[in-house]
Amino acid sequence: MLQAIAVAVTGINAQATTDAKIINPDYDSSGSLTFSVRSVELTDSSTVLNVDIYSRKGSWINLSPDCYLSGEVTGSRYPLTGAKGIHPGENHTFGDSTYLEASLCFEPLIPADSIVSFIEPEGWNVIGLKLQDRRDGHIATHVSGTVNDYPDCSWLVLLEAGKDFRTSKNRLIPVRNGEFSFDIYSDAPIVYELSPGIEILSGSWSNGRFFSDGNSVEINITPEGCTLTDCDGHTSELKSLEEHYSAFLSRKTISERIRRDMLIDSIGEDAWTHPEVKQLNETIKESIHNVREEWLDTIAPLKNLPALYMLISNIYYDSAATKSLEVFSQNYSDTLTDHPYHKFLCEMVKEGQIVPGNKFIDFTAPDPEGNHIRISDVIKGKIAVIDLWASWCGPCRRHSISMIPLYEKYHDRGFEIIGVARENGNVDAMLRAIKNDGYLWPNLVELNDSARIWAKYGAGNAGGKIILVDREGTILEVDPDISRIEEILIRELGD
């Protein structure tokens, strides 16, 4: 195998001409935050993917020699014929650098396959690579910046604000010699977030937010956070609003946060699970909700796009943000009506909030076989749980597993569960999770946030959600624990 790879690498170096080179090709979805296709070179003799692979220092990766390209039109499979910068099948350990640049050579494509997918058995899949050098969207926004005192920050993750990087399309931005630069093309000015990739791998991150409105943006990134150093237009207005809100929030919650931090210091180990700390966290959460609602009085009369974004952001993070919809209806119903944010909020007003006493939001989604099912048809006339979960969400799956005994005991008496898995790219991981965990109820899938089901349920940035509804579809509880669900089932269906 190594001899074959060595020959193929020589072939890459010996290419005399490139018929076409697509820089930063667009794609439909990617299952990885550490693997990015930088460019694709097409010739009569080969197809070369120039890729960036990222990780933590001291960790290792292994590219499978069985990776291949799959043609969307013809269904043809194009095997790997060689590599440069990495040895497929061998472990590569990251030393002083957190990134690796490599070239992967495949057989030449049939001309009809202008869209291909990169398939790697260990999960570095890039689905729907578009091999035309074109840009979607008529608004071009240039973003550049510097990274200082942050040697591990060799890549950034770009994502539409309000989306989740685990399920939504993202773009990896390389940082080289402390600098980065890229362009965004969009049909409407929307907010994007830029975060250090190394932070996302660690489970926490800071965001630099900006509008794709055609104005250039400059951002400075340090271990302390992301700072917009030069911006105009909507981004400048949003920056000012967020700074005022951050100061407002800090003033309103500082005493509770200080009490919690002092209590954590005094308790020491396992402090976050201590009942008093948990109670303080609930108090802080309620305070933040109240501050958000109070802040709405500030942005209600502005009637501009940054304020509209802050309304929708409130809903992303707080499923009980009823006042956001009231402010929208009263102040923005005839403002910015063509913008996607306006259209989304109109849907939310029509469908209502996910709070006890309201009706659940009905929707249609596919099952793993592609059959579209309306959840009202599944749960009609039953006490039911709508279980928003995901294969990648450990707490979601533990909660779902804990409902299996309830389902077995009460299903024949009129209790139903319907799961909706939030997945990226395909249903493979979902099917494995269902098999491993033993779910007995029907499950639908939300691929790549295509229907924004989780956002509509106020779980856009949450780790799942449980909604318990009665026979008429009225919400009884939001995120009840197992004992509370069983208490209601005993009341409604008998022990």
VOGU-3710 file (C-alpha; in Angstrom, 3 decimals, decimal comma):
1> mlqaiavavt> 0,000/0,000/0,000  2,804/2,420/0,919  4,519/1,822/-2,426  1,306/2,578/-4,273  0,901/5,792/-2,285  4,473/6,831/-3,017  3,908/6,398/-6,744  0,703/8,380/-6,577  2,367/11,222/-4,687  4,920/11,434/-7,443
11> ginaqattda> 2,004/11,680/-9,828  0,634/14,689/-7,957  3,966/16,480/-8,118  4,356/15,675/-11,810  1,051/17,190/-12,967  1,855/19,706/-15,681  -1,498/21,434/-16,065  -4,703/21,979/-14,156  -7,846/22,182/-16,256  -9,826/23,777/-13,441
21> kiinpdydss> -9,210/24,835/-9,843  -12,114/25,607/-7,527  -11,163/27,681/-4,489  -13,195/27,162/-1,291  -15,861/25,048/-3,018  -19,390/25,266/-1,698  -20,969/22,137/-0,217  -24,235/20,963/1,318  -23,041/19,643/4,672  -19,995/18,457/6,585
31> gsltfsvrsv> -19,794/16,153/9,575  -16,532/17,565/10,883  -15,247/20,752/12,492  -11,641/19,703/11,836  -11,603/18,794/8,138  -11,970/21,321/5,335  -11,585/21,218/1,549  -9,510/24,266/0,643  -9,588/23,737/-3,133  -10,210/21,120/-5,820
41> eltdsstvln> -8,024/20,649/-8,910  -9,535/18,883/-11,923  -7,489/17,392/-14,760  -7,960/14,626/-17,310  -5,752/12,340/-15,201  -6,825/13,060/-11,608  -8,987/14,882/-9,102  -7,026/16,481/-6,269  -8,560/17,727/-3,028  -6,321/20,153/-1,158
51> vdiysrkgsw> -7,437/19,899/2,456  -6,771/21,327/5,896  -6,981/19,020/8,926  -7,038/20,455/12,453  -6,689/19,063/15,967  -5,207/19,696/19,403  -1,481/19,513/20,051  -0,432/16,035/21,092  -3,495/14,358/19,578  -3,397/12,115/16,536
61> inlspdcyls> -5,478/11,489/13,429  -5,671/8,669/10,903  -7,010/9,146/7,381  -8,529/5,921/6,079  -7,000/4,669/2,804  -10,544/3,580/1,908  -11,827/7,150/1,519  -13,303/7,981/-1,884  -15,340/10,459/-3,907  -18,920/9,652/-4,860
71> gevtgsrypl> -20,462/11,255/-7,948  -23,930/12,670/-7,370  -25,189/12,255/-10,951  -23,612/8,975/-12,063  -23,204/7,331/-8,661  -19,629/6,480/-9,635  -17,080/5,804/-6,920  -13,631/7,373/-7,357  -11,042/5,712/-5,072  -8,046/7,377/-3,441
81> tgakgihpge> -4,949/6,903/-5,581  -2,432/8,878/-3,561  -1,720/11,516/-0,947  0,762/14,209/-0,083  1,319/15,601/3,414  -0,306/12,625/5,124  0,094/8,839/4,986  -3,344/7,181/4,802  -3,700/4,321/7,264  -0,971/5,682/9,562
91> nhtfgdstyl> -1,364/7,786/12,701  -0,285/11,407/12,374  0,512/13,117/15,693  0,181/16,902/16,005  3,312/18,349/17,556  3,824/22,105/17,745  1,155/22,807/15,122  -2,609/22,325/15,363  -3,105/21,969/11,614  -1,971/19,858/8,705
101> easlcfepli> -2,128/20,731/5,000  -2,521/17,744/2,683  -3,458/16,831/-0,892  -5,604/13,794/-1,691  -5,552/12,399/-5,215  -8,470/10,474/-6,729  -9,316/9,088/-10,135  -10,495/11,657/-12,728  -14,186/12,493/-12,660  -16,747/11,733/-15,307
111> padsivsfie> -17,753/15,175/-16,675  -21,383/14,725/-15,570  -20,279/14,586/-11,910  -20,035/18,308/-11,229  -21,124/17,583/-7,647  -19,337/14,958/-5,566  -19,164/13,869/-1,933  -15,981/13,070/-0,042  -16,584/9,946/2,036  -14,201/8,853/4,797
121> pegwnviglk> -15,241/5,863/6,940  -14,171/7,545/10,197  -16,464/10,523/9,649  -14,626/13,198/7,670  -17,477/13,432/5,191  -18,146/16,457/3,010  -21,458/16,046/1,216  -22,367/17,795/-2,026  -19,088/19,454/-3,022  -19,953/21,784/-5,902
131> lqdrrdghia> -17,249/21,877/-8,536  -18,290/25,040/-10,296  -16,447/28,254/-9,581  -19,503/30,337/-8,758  -20,757/32,371/-5,823  -24,263/32,174/-4,400  -25,708/35,509/-3,310  -25,371/39,014/-4,658  -24,037/40,655/-1,460  -20,287/40,241/-1,021
141> thvsgtvndy> -18,873/40,878/2,460  -15,125/40,822/3,098  -13,960/39,742/6,557  -10,355/39,878/7,718  -8,482/40,066/10,956  -5,636/39,096/13,214  -5,060/36,511/15,926  -2,758/37,604/18,739  -1,128/35,680/21,617  -3,105/32,588/20,642
151> pdcswlvlle> -0,726/30,057/19,008  -3,267/27,181/19,067  -5,842/29,192/17,126  -5,018/27,958/13,629  -8,590/27,884/12,373  -11,951/29,587/12,878  -15,480/28,248/12,479  -17,934/30,439/10,573  -21,637/29,783/11,162  -24,914/31,583/10,658
161> agkdfrtskn> -25,950/33,020/14,027  -28,606/30,998/15,797  -27,568/27,781/14,089  -25,755/24,933/15,823  -22,319/23,903/14,516  -23,120/20,264/15,321  -25,931/20,127/12,779  -25,682/23,128/10,479  -23,477/23,985/7,561  -20,314/25,742/8,662
171> rlipvrngef> -17,109/26,925/7,036  -13,600/26,500/8,417  -11,398/29,578/8,023  -7,606/29,027/8,121  -5,432/31,282/10,270  -1,910/31,556/8,919  0,866/33,728/10,368  -1,672/35,268/12,718  -3,982/36,491/9,959  -7,186/35,403/8,233
181> sfdiysdapi> -9,286/36,684/5,347  -12,412/35,446/3,542  -15,511/36,554/1,635  -19,183/35,770/2,265  -21,830/35,888/-0,463  -25,449/36,148/0,651  -28,872/37,100/-0,681  -29,817/39,075/2,428  -27,858/40,721/5,250  -27,848/38,157/8,039
191> vyelspgiei> -25,713/37,705/11,149  -22,773/35,306/11,191  -20,646/34,147/14,112  -16,904/33,523/13,988  -15,363/31,343/16,719  -11,898/29,813/17,317  -12,026/26,149/16,318  -9,778/25,070/19,173  -12,303/26,489/21,653  -15,206/24,605/20,084
201> lsgswsngrf> -13,259/21,349/20,475  -13,018/22,176/24,186  -16,756/22,772/24,515  -16,778/26,543/25,033  -16,205/29,422/22,686  -16,356/33,177/22,143  -18,110/34,688/19,152  -17,507/37,660/16,908  -20,854/38,570/15,315  -21,294/40,611/12,158
211> fsdgnsvein> -23,777/41,228/9,339  -23,167/40,075/5,775  -24,331/43,445/4,470  -21,539/44,285/2,010  -19,458/46,340/4,462  -15,962/45,101/5,261  -15,339/43,800/8,762  -12,104/43,537/10,728  -11,852/41,319/13,814  -9,095/40,797/16,374
221> itpegctltd> -9,044/37,474/18,218  -7,201/36,741/21,461  -7,647/34,093/24,170  -9,892/36,644/25,927  -12,376/36,854/23,054  -13,277/38,287/19,649  -13,306/42,061/19,153  -14,630/43,917/16,114  -11,965/46,543/15,475  -13,396/48,080/12,304
231> cdghtselks> -16,967/47,806/11,019  -19,711/49,922/9,483  -23,389/49,613/8,615  -25,550/47,078/10,417  -22,538/45,456/12,087  -21,567/48,717/13,794  -25,135/49,174/15,042  -25,266/45,574/16,298  -21,935/45,960/18,098  -23,223/49,023/19,939
241> leehysafls> -26,464/47,277/20,914  -24,657/44,178/22,182  -22,214/46,242/24,238  -25,079/48,121/25,894  -26,960/44,873/26,558  -23,878/43,172/28,029  -23,345/46,064/30,455  -27,057/46,091/31,310  -27,068/42,333/31,990  -23,929/42,549/34,121
251> rktiserirr> -25,411/45,277/36,332  -28,642/43,351/36,850  -27,129/39,960/37,720  -23,750/40,734/39,280  -24,799/40,230/42,927  -26,275/36,776/42,213  -23,211/35,708/40,236  -20,876/36,845/43,042  -22,894/34,858/45,609  -22,766/31,775/43,410
261> dmlidsiged> -19,014/32,075/42,781  -18,291/32,521/46,483  -20,420/29,472/47,291  -18,596/27,397/44,669  -15,229/28,410/46,171  -16,383/27,416/49,645  -17,792/24,033/48,556  -14,895/23,039/46,313  -15,155/19,694/44,511  -18,506/18,826/42,874
271> awthpevkql> -19,809/22,318/43,679  -21,892/22,536/40,489  -24,061/19,624/41,626  -24,605/21,056/45,112  -28,313/21,880/45,749  -27,618/25,493/46,778  -25,482/26,114/43,681  -28,114/24,528/41,454  -30,760/26,756/43,043  -28,627/29,857/42,500
281> netikesihn> -28,126/28,858/38,852  -31,900/28,633/38,460  -32,241/32,065/40,050  -29,626/33,503/37,686  -31,385/31,889/34,727  -34,660/33,517/35,763  -32,892/36,858/36,231  -31,412/36,649/32,738  -34,885/35,952/31,347  -36,233/39,023/33,161
291> vreewldtia> -33,328/41,175/31,966  -33,952/40,101/28,374  -37,564/41,133/28,661  -36,640/44,478/30,247  -34,062/45,059/27,493  -36,804/44,717/24,893  -38,160/48,103/25,976  -34,904/49,582/24,662  -34,965/47,955/21,236  -38,734/48,040/20,635
301> plknlpalym> -38,809/51,521/19,037  -35,617/51,158/16,952  -37,232/49,331/14,018  -33,926/48,449/12,364  -32,301/45,194/11,309  -29,920/44,805/14,291  -32,860/45,216/16,669  -34,864/42,675/14,663  -31,958/40,250/14,989  -31,875/40,748/18,771
311> lisniyydsa> -35,587/39,858/18,903  -34,971/36,615/17,051  -31,858/35,934/19,145  -34,011/36,182/22,278  -36,173/33,365/20,956  -33,182/31,196/20,004  -32,042/31,237/23,622  -35,331/31,422/25,521  -38,363/29,354/24,528  -40,536/31,411/26,901
321> atkslevfsq> -39,593/34,755/25,317  -43,239/35,739/24,860  -42,542/39,453/25,064  -40,205/39,248/22,042  -43,134/38,211/19,877  -45,329/40,912/21,391  -42,712/43,572/20,588  -42,375/42,190/17,067  -46,135/42,240/16,446  -46,549/45,739/17,833
331> nysdtltdhp> -43,499/47,422/16,289  -42,150/45,393/13,366  -45,155/43,868/11,595  -44,768/46,248/8,625  -40,987/46,761/8,849  -38,335/44,800/6,904  -41,050/42,438/5,688  -38,896/40,806/2,986  -36,126/39,802/5,371  -35,856/36,118/6,434
341> yhkflcemvk> -35,782/37,157/10,120  -39,170/38,848/9,681  -40,633/35,796/7,974  -39,383/33,490/10,736  -40,861/35,683/13,472  -44,169/35,780/11,602  -44,198/31,974/11,753  -43,500/32,090/15,482  -46,350/34,558/16,080  -48,697/32,336/14,114
351> egqivpgnkf> -47,649/29,126/15,891  -47,259/30,473/19,423  -44,750/29,919/22,213  -43,749/26,606/23,749  -45,190/27,149/27,219  -47,737/25,181/29,278  -51,278/25,987/28,202  -50,392/26,626/24,548  -50,811/24,134/21,729  -47,714/22,319/20,496
361> idftapdpeg> -46,259/23,380/17,136  -47,269/20,816/14,553  -44,882/19,893/11,741  -44,041/17,257/9,169  -40,643/15,574/9,067  -39,212/12,460/7,402  -38,531/9,188/9,120  -35,140/7,493/8,433  -36,607/5,861/5,291  -37,693/9,230/3,879
371> nhirisdvik> -41,439/8,922/4,562  -42,859/12,282/5,636  -44,996/12,074/8,770  -47,042/14,739/10,553  -46,610/14,403/14,301  -50,248/15,320/15,008  -51,234/12,134/13,164  -49,025/10,082/15,506  -50,024/11,590/18,851  -53,665/12,550/18,228
381> gkiavidlwa> -55,868/11,618/21,201  -52,919/10,480/23,345  -50,856/11,750/26,226  -47,576/12,232/24,402  -43,967/13,287/24,682  -42,323/15,113/21,794  -38,658/14,243/22,307  -36,142/16,533/20,584  -32,858/14,636/20,746  -29,703/13,967/18,716
391> swcgpcrrhs> -27,181/11,174/18,329  -24,410/13,556/19,437  -26,258/14,786/22,548  -25,384/12,623/25,560  -27,885/14,208/28,007  -30,675/13,896/25,410  -29,991/10,213/24,931  -29,803/9,485/28,663  -33,177/11,175/29,118  -34,644/9,254/26,179
401> ismiplyeky> -33,327/5,942/27,538  -34,910/6,694/30,904  -38,341/6,941/29,226  -38,228/3,365/27,885  -39,763/1,813/31,047  -42,550/4,415/30,983  -43,268/3,646/27,348  -43,413/-0,084/28,019  -45,753/0,411/30,989  -48,128/3,041/29,609
411> hdrgfeiigv> -48,084/2,795/25,817  -51,013/0,383/25,618  -53,041/2,703/27,863  -52,690/5,720/25,566  -49,168/7,088/26,043  -47,040/7,891/22,979  -43,548/9,222/22,374  -42,299/10,600/19,078  -38,632/11,468/18,698  -37,133/14,070/16,389
421> arengnvdam> -33,376/13,637/15,913  -31,350/16,682/14,922  -28,651/15,322/12,634  -26,035/16,515/10,179  -25,625/15,134/6,662  -27,265/11,718/6,990  -29,137/9,399/9,354  -26,343/6,870/9,956  -25,454/8,069/13,478  -29,143/8,377/14,332
431> lraikndgyl> -29,840/4,766/13,341  -26,864/3,548/15,374  -28,101/5,469/18,418  -31,644/4,074/18,090  -30,271/0,537/17,881  -27,795/0,958/20,732  -30,224/2,755/23,071  -33,247/0,602/22,248  -35,887/3,255/21,547  -39,270/1,615/20,955
441> wpnlvelnds> -41,180/4,598/19,555  -41,215/6,223/16,093  -38,412/8,666/15,306  -38,285/11,385/12,687  -35,226/13,342/11,583  -34,357/17,014/11,148  -31,366/17,069/8,768  -29,171/20,173/8,750  -31,886/22,240/10,471  -33,778/22,245/7,169
451> ariwakygag> -37,183/22,933/8,763  -35,791/24,819/11,811  -37,892/22,622/14,078  -35,608/23,001/17,077  -35,494/26,788/16,667  -39,299/26,934/16,580  -39,354/24,976/19,816  -36,896/27,362/21,467  -34,136/24,767/21,455  -31,929/26,208/18,728
461> naggkiilvd> -28,882/26,301/21,001  -30,007/23,786/23,614  -29,224/20,157/24,290  -32,628/18,852/23,287  -36,096/19,429/24,730  -38,968/17,366/26,123  -42,556/18,564/25,566  -45,402/16,714/27,298  -48,854/17,290/25,748  -52,375/16,125/26,588
471> regtilevdp> -54,922/14,385/24,358  -55,972/17,703/22,773  -52,397/18,767/22,021  -52,129/21,297/24,832  -48,685/21,567/26,407  -48,689/20,243/29,978  -44,985/20,505/30,825  -41,744/21,639/29,193  -38,621/19,623/30,064  -40,228/17,595/32,871
481> disrieeili> -38,088/14,965/34,570  -39,068/11,290/34,513  -40,804/11,357/37,902  -42,966/14,290/36,811  -43,919/12,551/33,547  -44,920/9,417/35,453  -46,885/11,454/37,976  -48,952/12,932/35,148  -49,349/9,545/33,444  -50,662/8,022/36,689
491> relgd> -53,107/10,911/37,017  -54,305/10,664/33,420  -54,036/6,929/32,679  -54,000/5,193/36,081  -51,191/3,329/37,816
//
